[in-house]
Amino acid sequence: MRPRRVFSALACLSVLLGAAGPGAARVKLGIDVLRESGFAQLQGKTVGLITNHTGRDARGRSTIDLLARAPGVKLAALFSPEHGPRGDRSHGEAVAGGVDPKTGIKIYSLYGKTKRPEPGMLENLDALVFDIQDAGTRFYTYITTLAMALEEAAKAGIEMIVLDRPNPITGSIVEGETLDPRFRHFTAYLEVPVRHGMTVGELARWYNETAGLGADLTVVKMEGWRRDMWWDETGIPFRATSPNIRDLRAALLYPGVGAFEATNVSVGRGTRHPFEFLGAPWIDGEDLAERLDFAGLPGMKIRPAKFKPSSDLYAGEVCRGVRIAVTDRDRARPVELFLQAFFILAEKYPDRFVPRWKEIPYVTGSDLLERSMAQGQTAEGVIFLTDEKAAAFTEARKSALIYE
């Protein structure tokens, strides 16, 4: 992981790039549509805003600032998810509340002593507004924050308004198992596949419907977004969604490579290219690359690599392993990469490779992987089963979809 000041500099550069010009974007985000309507859905309301550094319009202007200045709207409270309101907190690091220095509005943490809005935080609010950029992976905690906020808004009888944003890795590809509710956790909350292929607005609609929450939900829809769009086709510069999801490549590989964080294999945190590496001091990178190449992973080129993380797992040690290059993003399947690499490492390094089996279901969705390995199943068999579950969800989610 880079030092926070470096990440902050990158975030500032994203803001500058995002302000390149109003005609650059081909997609209007939910916040853009809301602003152009004169904030119609918020008129006369006292609102709380769940957001962070990614909550900006297509020109890079902060949703906090836009709502604070919006005529007819009273922005009374801010709520912060994991990584903090400025996106500079490490993964798993508690976030403190406080006061926004620019607006003087109180900030409540949703990643500290509590991870959901408490009744006292919602007093005197007419609505909760959600504007955070998701990364498209179930075990990314922003969508858990969304789900918990929706639950609490339903209980409090206040409106929930989601300002929709693109799924950066498209809404057309779904991968992995749906979550088995026996393994629910903050990083495994919604019963959707690992790569869910939905926008935050669609996820909110799906959860409100399938969980029977009965929340008063409004989704401010985007204009110009299609399901098959990648982020770089929206005309909006990519903003690092968290300190280690710095670009579209990292977001694409995260559903598979990120799952290795439930093991003792480094995913490249503490390097310049997190989630493009897999390795450990005890891995033979040449052999792993050869085996993954033989597996015939579509849309990816696997090369041997050495890297030395400056922080996180194996900090200061030389790791050997592989670097993943995406050659065809429409065919690349990172969850398949995870399963193939997992079986290879378990077979070759039975005394060195350590899956944390209690955590594995949080990233995969169930105990299928553990059971399959105990029964002597192959990676191909598990991939077949997970593909079936992803296909079933693709059909089941249709009533919640907004975009073609």
C-alpha positions in Angstrom: 0.0 0.0 0.0 1.3 3.4 -0.9 1.7 6.1 1.8 -1.5 8.0 2.4 -0.1 11.2 1.0 0.6 9.5 -2.3 -2.9 8.2 -2.5 -4.2 11.6 -1.7 -2.2 13.1 -4.6 -3.7 10.5 -6.9 -7.1 11.4 -5.7 -6.5 15.0 -6.4 -5.2 14.2 -9.9 -8.4 12.3 -10.5 -10.4 15.4 -9.5 -8.4 17.6 -11.9 -8.9 15.1 -14.7 -12.6 14.8 -13.9 -13.0 18.5 -14.4 -11.7 18.4 -17.9 -14.9 19.6 -19.4 -18.7 19.2 -19.2 -18.9 17.7 -22.7 -16.4 14.9 -22.0 -18.8 12.5 -20.2 -21.1 10.2 -22.2 -22.9 9.0 -19.1 -24.7 11.2 -16.6 -24.4 9.9 -13.1 -27.2 9.9 -10.6 -25.8 13.0 -9.0 -25.7 14.7 -12.4 -29.3 13.9 -13.2 -30.3 15.0 -9.7 -28.5 18.3 -10.1 -29.9 19.0 -13.5 -33.4 18.4 -12.1 -32.9 21.2 -9.5 -32.5 18.5 -6.8 -36.2 17.8 -7.3 -36.3 14.6 -5.2 -34.8 16.4 -2.2 -36.8 19.6 -2.2 -38.0 20.6 1.2 -36.2 17.7 2.9 -33.7 17.4 5.7 -31.2 14.7 4.5 -28.2 12.7 5.6 -25.6 11.7 3.0 -23.7 8.5 2.9 -20.6 9.2 0.8 -16.9 9.4 0.5 -14.2 10.7 -1.9 -15.9 8.9 -4.8 -19.1 10.8 -4.4 -18.6 13.3 -7.1 -20.4 14.4 -10.3 -18.9 13.7 -13.8 -17.0 17.0 -13.5 -15.4 16.0 -10.2 -17.5 18.2 -7.9 -18.2 16.8 -4.5 -21.7 15.6 -3.8 -21.2 17.0 -0.3 -20.6 20.4 -1.6 -23.4 20.2 -4.2 -26.0 19.2 -1.6 -24.7 21.6 1.0 -25.4 24.5 -1.5 -28.5 23.0 -3.1 -31.5 25.4 -2.8 -34.4 23.9 -0.9 -32.3 21.1 0.6 -31.0 20.9 4.2 -27.9 18.6 4.4 -27.8 17.8 8.1 -25.5 14.8 8.5 -22.7 12.9 6.7 -22.0 9.2 7.1 -18.7 7.5 6.2 -18.0 3.9 5.0 -14.8 1.9 5.2 -11.7 3.9 4.1 -13.1 7.1 5.5 -14.7 10.2 4.0 -11.5 11.0 2.1 -10.7 7.5 1.1 -7.3 7.4 2.9 -7.9 4.7 5.6 -6.4 1.2 5.2 -8.6 -1.8 4.6 -10.0 -2.9 8.0 -8.9 0.3 9.7 -11.7 1.8 11.9 -13.0 5.2 10.8 -13.7 7.9 13.4 -16.6 10.4 13.2 -16.1 14.1 13.4 -17.0 17.3 11.6 -16.5 18.1 7.9 -14.1 21.0 7.9 -15.5 22.6 4.8 -19.2 22.5 5.7 -19.2 22.1 9.5 -21.6 19.2 9.1 -21.3 16.3 11.6 -19.8 13.1 10.2 -21.0 9.7 11.6 -18.8 6.7 11.1 -20.3 3.5 9.6 -17.0 1.7 10.0 -16.2 1.9 13.7 -18.2 1.0 16.8 -21.2 0.6 14.6 -21.5 -0.3 10.9 -25.1 0.8 10.4 -26.9 4.0 11.0 -28.3 4.1 14.6 -31.7 5.5 15.4 -30.2 8.6 17.1 -28.3 9.4 13.9 -31.4 9.4 11.9 -33.5 11.6 14.1 -35.1 14.6 12.3 -34.0 13.3 8.9 -36.5 12.9 6.1 -34.2 10.9 3.8 -30.9 9.1 3.6 -29.0 9.7 0.3 -26.4 7.2 -0.9 -23.6 8.3 -3.3 -20.6 5.9 -3.3 -18.8 4.3 -6.3 -18.9 0.5 -5.9 -16.2 -1.8 -7.5 -18.5 -4.6 -8.6 -17.4 -7.3 -6.1 -19.6 -8.7 -3.4 -16.9 -8.7 -0.7 -16.3 -4.9 -1.2 -17.8 -3.4 1.8 -19.6 -0.4 0.3 -22.5 -2.5 -0.8 -22.9 -3.9 2.7 -23.1 -0.3 4.0 -25.8 0.3 1.4 -27.8 -2.7 2.5 -27.6 -1.9 6.2 -28.6 1.7 5.5 -31.6 0.5 3.5 -32.6 -1.7 6.5 -32.3 1.1 8.9 -34.1 3.6 6.7 -37.0 1.1 6.4 -37.1 0.7 10.2 -37.1 4.5 10.8 -39.7 5.1 8.1 -37.5 7.6 6.2 -36.9 7.6 2.5 -33.7 6.1 1.0 -32.4 7.8 -2.2 -29.7 6.1 -4.2 -27.8 8.2 -6.7 -26.8 5.5 -9.2 -23.4 4.9 -10.6 -21.9 2.5 -13.2 -20.6 -0.9 -12.3 -17.0 -0.3 -13.5 -16.5 -3.9 -14.6 -19.8 -4.0 -16.6 -23.3 -5.1 -15.7 -23.3 -7.9 -18.3 -20.9 -10.4 -16.7 -21.8 -12.4 -13.5 -19.3 -14.8 -11.9 -19.1 -17.0 -8.8 -21.5 -18.4 -6.2 -24.3 -16.6 -4.6 -23.8 -16.2 -0.9 -25.0 -18.9 1.4 -26.7 -17.0 4.2 -25.1 -19.3 6.8 -21.9 -17.4 6.2 -23.1 -13.9 6.4 -20.5 -11.3 7.5 -19.8 -7.7 6.9 -17.7 -8.6 3.8 -20.4 -11.2 2.8 -23.8 -9.7 3.3 -25.8 -9.7 0.1 -26.9 -13.0 -1.4 -25.4 -12.2 -4.8 -22.5 -13.7 -6.8 -18.9 -12.6 -6.2 -19.0 -10.5 -9.4 -22.7 -9.4 -9.3 -22.9 -7.4 -12.4 -25.3 -4.8 -10.9 -25.2 -1.1 -10.1 -25.8 0.1 -6.6 -29.3 1.3 -7.5 -30.1 -2.1 -8.9 -28.7 -3.8 -5.8 -30.8 -1.6 -3.6 -33.9 -2.5 -5.6 -33.0 -6.2 -5.5 -32.4 -6.3 -1.8 -35.5 -4.2 -0.9 -37.6 -6.7 -3.0 -36.0 -10.0 -2.0 -35.6 -9.2 1.7 -39.1 -7.7 1.9 -37.8 -4.6 3.6 -40.6 -2.4 2.3 -38.3 0.6 2.3 -39.4 3.9 0.6 -36.7 3.6 -2.0 -35.9 6.0 -4.9 -33.1 5.4 -7.4 -32.0 8.4 -9.3 -31.1 6.7 -12.5 -28.2 7.4 -14.8 -28.5 8.5 -18.4 -26.5 6.9 -21.2 -25.2 3.8 -19.3 -25.5 0.4 -20.8 -25.0 -3.0 -19.2 -22.0 -3.9 -21.4 -20.1 -0.6 -20.7 -16.7 -0.7 -19.0 -15.8 2.3 -16.9 -13.5 3.8 -19.5 -16.4 3.9 -22.0 -18.4 6.2 -19.8 -16.3 9.3 -20.6 -15.7 9.8 -16.9 -12.1 9.4 -15.5 -11.7 6.5 -13.0 -11.4 7.6 -9.4 -9.6 5.2 -7.0 -12.5 3.7 -5.1 -10.2 2.8 -2.2 -6.4 3.0 -1.6 -5.6 -0.2 -3.6 -8.3 -0.2 -6.3 -6.5 2.5 -8.2 -7.5 1.7 -11.8 -9.9 -0.4 -13.9 -7.4 -3.3 -14.1 -7.3 -3.6 -10.3 -11.1 -3.5 -10.2 -11.4 -6.2 -12.8 -9.0 -8.6 -11.2 -10.2 -7.9 -7.6 -13.1 -10.5 -7.6 -10.5 -13.3 -8.1 -7.1 -12.0 -6.9 -8.7 -10.3 -3.9 -10.1 -13.6 -2.7 -6.6 -14.8 -1.9 -6.6 -12.4 1.0 -8.3 -15.2 2.9 -5.0 -17.1 2.5 -1.3 -16.5 3.2 -0.6 -15.4 -0.4 0.2 -11.8 -1.2 -2.0 -10.0 -3.7 0.5 -7.2 -4.3 -0.7 -4.8 -1.6 2.3 -2.6 -0.9 3.4 -2.5 -4.5 2.6 -0.1 -7.4 0.2 -2.6 -8.9 -2.0 -4.2 -6.2 -4.2 -7.1 -7.4 -2.1 -7.7 -10.5 0.3 -10.0 -8.5 0.0 -13.3 -6.7 3.0 -14.6 -4.7 4.8 -15.6 -1.6 8.5 -16.2 -0.7 8.0 -19.9 -1.0 6.3 -20.1 -4.4 8.0 -21.1 -7.6 6.8 -18.4 -10.0 7.9 -20.2 -13.2 6.0 -23.3 -12.2 2.9 -21.5 -11.2 2.9 -19.5 -14.4 3.3 -22.6 -16.5 0.5 -24.4 -14.7 -1.9 -21.5 -15.0 -1.0 -21.1 -18.7 -1.8 -24.8 -19.2 -5.2 -24.2 -17.5 -6.1 -22.0 -20.5 -7.5 -19.0 -18.7 -9.4 -16.9 -21.2 -8.4 -13.3 -21.7 -5.4 -13.4 -19.5 -1.6 -13.7 -19.9 0.2 -15.1 -16.8 3.9 -14.4 -16.4 6.4 -15.3 -13.7 7.2 -12.3 -11.4 9.1 -11.2 -8.4 7.9 -8.3 -6.2 8.7 -6.9 -2.7 5.7 -5.4 -0.8 6.6 -2.3 1.2 3.7 -3.0 3.5 1.0 -5.6 4.3 1.7 -9.3 3.9 5.4 -10.2 3.5 6.4 -6.5 3.8 10.1 -6.2 2.9 10.4 -9.8 1.6 10.9 -10.9 -2.0 7.8 -12.7 -3.2 7.9 -15.1 -6.1 4.8 -15.8 -8.1 3.0 -14.4 -11.1 1.7 -11.2 -12.6 -1.6 -11.2 -14.4 -2.1 -9.2 -17.6 -5.6 -8.9 -19.1 -5.5 -9.4 -22.8 -9.3 -9.5 -23.5 -11.4 -8.1 -20.7 -14.6 -9.3 -22.1 -13.4 -12.9 -21.8 -11.4 -12.6 -18.6 -12.9 -14.4 -15.7 -11.0 -13.6 -12.4 -13.1 -16.0 -10.3 -11.9 -18.8 -12.5 -8.3 -17.6 -12.1 -8.8 -17.8 -8.3 -10.1 -21.3 -8.4 -7.4 -22.6 -10.7 -4.6 -21.0 -8.8 -6.1 -22.2 -5.5 -6.1 -25.8 -6.5 -2.6 -25.6 -7.9 -1.1 -24.0 -4.7 -3.0 -26.5 -2.5 -1.6 -29.4 -4.5 2.0 -28.2 -4.8 2.4 -26.6 -1.4 0.3 -28.6 1.1 2.5 -27.6 4.0 3.0 -24.0 3.0 -0.2 -22.8 1.5 -2.7 -21.9 4.3 -6.3 -21.1 3.4 -8.1 -19.6 6.4 -11.2 -21.9 6.0 -13.4 -19.8 8.3 -12.8 -16.8 6.0 -12.9 -18.6 2.6 -16.8 -18.6 2.5 -16.8 -14.8 2.9 -15.0 -14.4 -0.4 -16.3 -17.4 -2.3 -19.9 -17.5 -0.9 -20.0 -21.0 0.7 -18.0 -24.0 1.9 -18.2 -25.6 -1.5 -14.5 -25.1 -2.1 -13.5 -26.8 1.2 -15.9 -29.7 0.6 -14.8 -30.2 -3.0 -11.2 -30.3 -2.1 -11.8 -32.8 0.8 -13.7 -35.0 -1.7 -10.9 -34.9 -4.3 -12.8 -32.7 -6.8 -11.0 -30.7 -9.5 -10.9 -27.0 -10.2 -12.9 -27.6 -13.4 -15.7 -29.3 -11.4 -16.0 -26.4 -9.0 -15.9 -23.8 -11.8 -18.8 -25.7 -13.5 -20.9 -25.5 -10.3 -20.2 -21.9 -9.7 -20.9 -21.0 -13.3 -24.3 -22.7 -12.9 -25.1 -20.7 -9.8 -24.1 -17.4 -11.5 -26.3 -18.2 -14.5 -29.3 -18.9 -12.2 -28.8 -15.6 -10.5 -28.5 -13.8 -13.8 -32.1 -14.9 -14.5 -33.3 -14.3 -10.9 -32.1 -10.7 -10.8 -34.0 -9.5 -13.9 -36.9 -7.8 -12.1 -34.5 -5.5 -10.3 -32.5 -4.4 -13.3 -32.9 -0.8 -14.6 -30.6 -0.7 -17.6 -30.5 -2.6 -20.9 
